[in-house]
Amino acid sequence: MAVLAGEAEMLEACRDLAWWRGSDHSWHIEWRDGPNASEVAALLVERVQEPGFAGSLAGPAGLVTASMATLDVMGVSFVLRAVDPIGMTRLRARPGLWRMSATLDGAVTAGRRVTPRRQWEELLGG
């Protein structure tokens, strides 16, 4: 979840985000709408790294599809399940608060002073 916490756009797109520990000691993460499970799995494999370690600490542990992915992260199994996923391509095509803000900032900068980003925008990933 720490890796995903830095992806505000991805998390904001998910509805009904839930995670729980399974009876087999695996972690299950489930959401509605939002990105495909394969996109989240690829992000996790890319981002879970240890400084000084050349290899990846995460990798697929089974079938990876748009709606379901199983990963092994440092010996712990994670099951990702996307219910009715939209996919990041379609999510990025939708107008959102941060994109609207960027558009307005672009319109304001044409012939006017550029305003620096505020601290809360940095914290929220905008």
C-alpha positions in Angstrom: 0.0 0.0 0.0 3.0 2.3 0.6 3.9 1.9 -3.1 0.4 2.7 -4.2 0.1 5.7 -1.8 2.4 7.7 -4.1 0.1 7.1 -7.0 -2.7 9.6 -6.2 -4.3 9.5 -9.7 -4.5 5.7 -9.6 -5.9 5.5 -6.1 -8.4 8.4 -6.7 -9.8 6.4 -9.7 -10.6 3.3 -7.6 -13.9 3.0 -5.9 -14.5 0.7 -3.0 -10.8 0.1 -2.4 -10.4 -2.7 0.2 -7.6 -5.0 1.4 -7.5 -7.9 3.8 -5.4 -10.7 4.9 -6.4 -14.1 3.4 -6.6 -17.4 5.3 -3.5 -18.6 3.4 -1.5 -15.5 4.8 -1.8 -13.7 1.4 -3.0 -10.2 1.0 -6.0 -9.4 -1.2 -6.5 -6.0 -2.7 -9.8 -5.3 -4.5 -11.3 -2.2 -6.1 -14.0 -1.1 -8.5 -13.5 0.9 -11.7 -10.0 2.3 -11.9 -6.9 0.7 -13.4 -6.7 -2.9 -14.7 -5.1 -5.4 -12.3 -2.3 -6.0 -14.8 -1.5 -2.2 -14.7 -1.3 -2.2 -10.9 0.8 -5.4 -10.9 3.2 -3.8 -13.4 3.5 -0.7 -11.3 4.2 -2.8 -8.1 6.9 -4.9 -9.9 8.5 -1.7 -11.1 8.4 0.2 -7.8 9.2 -2.4 -5.2 13.0 -2.2 -5.0 15.7 -2.4 -2.4 18.6 0.1 -2.7 21.7 -1.8 -3.6 19.8 -4.9 -4.8 20.1 -5.4 -8.5 17.0 -7.6 -9.0 13.3 -7.1 -8.5 11.7 -7.9 -5.2 8.3 -8.5 -6.8 7.1 -10.6 -9.7 4.1 -12.4 -11.1 3.1 -15.6 -9.2 0.4 -16.7 -11.6 -1.9 -15.4 -14.3 -2.0 -11.7 -14.8 -5.1 -10.3 -16.6 -7.1 -7.1 -16.7 -9.3 -8.2 -13.8 -6.9 -10.4 -11.7 -3.2 -10.6 -10.9 -1.2 -12.6 -8.4 2.2 -11.3 -7.3 4.9 -12.5 -5.0 6.5 -9.6 -3.1 9.4 -10.7 -1.0 7.9 -14.1 -0.4 4.4 -12.7 0.4 1.5 -13.4 -2.0 -0.7 -10.6 -3.2 -3.9 -11.1 -5.1 -5.1 -8.0 -7.0 -8.7 -8.0 -8.2 -10.2 -5.2 -10.3 -14.0 -5.3 -10.6 -15.2 -3.6 -13.8 -11.8 -2.0 -14.5 -11.7 1.0 -16.8 -7.9 1.0 -17.4 -5.4 3.9 -17.0 -5.7 5.0 -20.7 -9.4 5.7 -20.4 -8.9 7.2 -16.9 -6.3 9.7 -18.2 -8.7 10.6 -21.1 -11.4 11.6 -18.6 -11.3 15.2 -17.4 -10.3 15.3 -13.7 -9.7 17.9 -11.1 -5.9 17.9 -11.5 -6.1 18.0 -15.3 -8.6 20.9 -15.1 -6.3 22.7 -12.7 -3.3 22.2 -15.1 -5.4 23.5 -18.0 -6.5 26.6 -16.1 -2.9 27.2 -15.0 -1.9 27.0 -18.7 -4.6 29.5 -19.6 -3.5 31.8 -16.8 0.1 31.7 -17.8 -0.6 33.1 -21.3 0.5 36.7 -20.8 0.3 36.6 -17.0 2.5 35.7 -14.0 3.0 32.0 -13.4 1.9 31.0 -9.9 4.1 28.4 -8.1 2.5 25.1 -6.9 1.3 25.2 -3.4 2.4 22.7 -0.7 -1.0 21.0 -0.6 -0.8 20.4 -4.3 2.6 18.7 -3.9 1.3 16.5 -1.1 -1.8 15.4 -3.0 0.1 14.7 -6.2 -1.5 17.5 -8.2 
